[in-house]
Amino acid sequence: MDARNRPGGGTTGGSNGHAFISDPTAMTAMRNTAELKSIVLRSERKVSYPERWLTVIERTYCACDDIKKQVARRHYRGEYYGRTCRELAITQSTYSYLLNDVRYFAVMCAIQMGLIRVM
């Protein structure tokens, strides 16, 4: 929503055609329902189809059991793997296996949604 409300923050890819809509409610509805084609993060990185990526993340977490969710969340929040292994009582190889399993599922989901091309 922040990208939608920021001028130039998100690109919907819509045309700049000749149609003129004077209804501000309709304009807001159209802006809020159009898919964002890209956004620029604070780190100046451009992310194409950010809402699709959010769907990939959501589906990945929904498909994971509790231990995989905890490992992935802790990893992507920047927690040191040693602390995660200690607190979850798992080995480093189990940590790596679980994280790779989460990543593999996310990649497969992204391929299915057309975010990553295989060939």
C-alpha positions, 0 to 999 in steps of 0.5 A: 500500500505504501508503494501505491500511495507514493507518487512514482513509488510503484508502477502499475503498467497501465496505459496513459490513454485518452479515457478520463475518469472524474470519480475520485473513488473509482480512481482510488479503486482502480489504483488499489486493484491494479497489479504493481509491475515493480517497486524500488526498495529503500536499498535502490533495488527494483523488485518486479511484481512485488505482490506475486513475491509476497504470495510466494512467501505466504504460500511457502510459510503456509506449506512449512511445518513449525520447525521449518517456519522457525528456521526460515524466519530466524534466518531471514531476520538475520539471527546467527545460525548457531543461536537458532540451532541451540534454541531449537535443539537441531544440528547445523546440518539439519538447519541447512537441510530445513532452510534449503527445503524452504528455499526449494519450495519458494523457488518452485512456487516462483517458477509456477507463478512466472517470476523465474524462468527455467529456460 
